[in-house]
Amino acid sequence: MRVLFIVSAFNGLSQRAWCALRGAGHDITVEFAIDDNTMIAGAHLADPDIIICPYLKDRVPEAVWRRWPTIIIHPGPVGDRGPSSLDWAITNAEPVWGVTALQAVADMDAGPIWATRTFPMPDEPPRKSSLYNGPVADAAIACIFEVLDKAADSRFVPTPLEQARRTVPGTGLRPLMRQADRAFGWDEPGAHILRRIRAADSTPGVRTTIAGRDIYVYDAELVMTRRERPGTILGHNDDDAVLIATGDATGLWIGQARAIPEQPDTGIKLPAADVLGPAAFASTRRIGGSRRIQYIRHSTDVGELNFDIYNGAFSPTRSRRLAAALRKALARHTRALILSGSSDVYSNGIDLNHIHAANDPAQAAWASIRAINAICRTLAADTSQITIAAITGNAGAGGAMVPLSADHVVTRQGVVINPYYNIGLTGSELHTLVLPDRVGAVAARRLLTDRMPVGVEYALGVGLVDRNGPAASTPFAEWVVEAAHVVVASQWPSVVEAKQNRAPRRAAELAYAEAVELGEMARDIFDDRQRFSERRHAFVAKHRPTATPLHLALHRQSGRFPARGQATAA
């Protein structure tokens, strides 16, 4: 079918839906909801069989929805209406939630129902972004495919909202959740505060006061601790998080914060310790090491290094810590090492917020790319173990290239891989070597020039990844460990012997590739030849797009991919 996506942004769900529908052979065009005229013109230009809106904050013009069936993917069950569905669901500890595909009409979220799915909410309050990228996205994809099936059936009539069965009781129109609705006091129980913060994570955060400073807080984790005056900073850790006392015998690690902006576009989300400043916790102790990087020994043969970096954004400090942990893990007496991330996001490459907030953004960008390259070099140069990169969540920009330095790359079903964004950087991460090694020169060039997301099936077809496992996080984690044991039994020591034999040549190849890439990156960073400063600012400040990117509007490929043996000649 000819499908038009109208979106406020080409976010993770929109990318996943785009990949899934292309893979199924549909013809997809994307139009950004810049204004009514843009949406109307885009619809006339595409003249689709159906319009789907996976992520839309704006009202669809009547001139559009009256002419073409226009389906809104709403992140709430039947009957739920309003712009803060997930915020309310997490805050109110709803046991079950859902996604509904409904037809656009004059009133927001009030159209007839085409499809719906429900799912159980996690026992522990999830971060809103994790809920959205996980169960909500899974349910949304199922709804979209059901919508397309029904659109092909001339007999289908959608169910009016007032006649539709309510799958979750108590739903209705709810207002935009404001800071007054999110407010908490540090004298309240830690579990209550945790739920409030996670319902606003990753946006807009919750406004509160720590050490006399008004800030927005994010990235909360509950721990048991000693009783102290609520709101007191109890300590900090190597992740630059701060531990805050609550009203019971618990504390909350706050990993990220944002200063209240004095003027628009000036408040940037950063590690909490950086926002508060060293004076705020000068009298407190450092508690433990990193809570974001953990080593797990599964057996005598298999180890795993897991990292959980907020939003997958690698600052120089985080990259250096991961590189050091990787060197230590590879020095252990195991035969295979798994490098895994979080189920929310694997990696999005260098941390643009850190760079933009630096006194010298160019130097910060240079330090960032050098530090993330150290992870790639360590992985690519290893000769002691079989390395397996497990892409546990979406991967983008340089974060999509990091895992390619491993011997094997496996991914979770439903993950989206997006090699490099149009941010004004050529990229490094040894991609000029490891990407063609995997997919061939022609396919590599296409991936880098198209700058389009790819789904798991396409990635398998071109050889970007070797295998895919279960979609659910826990079964996938178990599957990866089992796969690692199978690889050790069947391939070790032949793989290690081959790596050792080619080590001198490999070292030269890695050095050459990095030198060439850094030469290009230096021109991007210091000469700003591709408007990196301007594009970075727009990204960090979350500026609304002013036009639909041409490569999205005109990208009408069927989604078919070449067989492995044909990848270089595709």
Secondary structure, 3 states (H helix, E strand, C coil): CEEEEEECCCCHHHHHHHHHHHHCCCEEEEEECCCHHHHHHHHHHHCCCEEEECCCCCCCCHHHHCCCCEEEEECCCCCCECCCHHHHHHHCCCCEEEEEEEECCCCCCCCCEEEEEEEECCCCCCCHHHHHHHHHHHHHHHHHHHHHHHHCCCCCCCECHHHCCCCCCCCCECCCCCHHHHCCCCCCCHHHHHHHHHCCCCCCCEEEEECCEEEEEEEEEEEECCCCCCCCEEEECCCCCEEEECCCCEEEEEEEEEECCCCCCCCCEEEHHHHHCHHHHCCCEECCCCCCEEEEECCCCEEEEEECCHHHCECHHHHHHHHHHHHHHHCCCCCEEEEECCCCEEECCECHHHHHHCCCHHHHHHHHHHHHHHHHHHHHHCCCCEEEEEECCEEECHHHHHHHHCCEEEEECCCCEECCCCCCCCCCCCHHHHHHHHHCHHHHHHHHHHCCCECHHHHHHHCCCCEEECCCHHHHHHHHHHHHHHHHHHHCCHHHHHHHHCHHHHHHHHHHHHHHHHHHHHHHHHCCCCCHHHHHHHHHCCCCCCCCCHHHHCCCCCCCCCCHHHHHHC
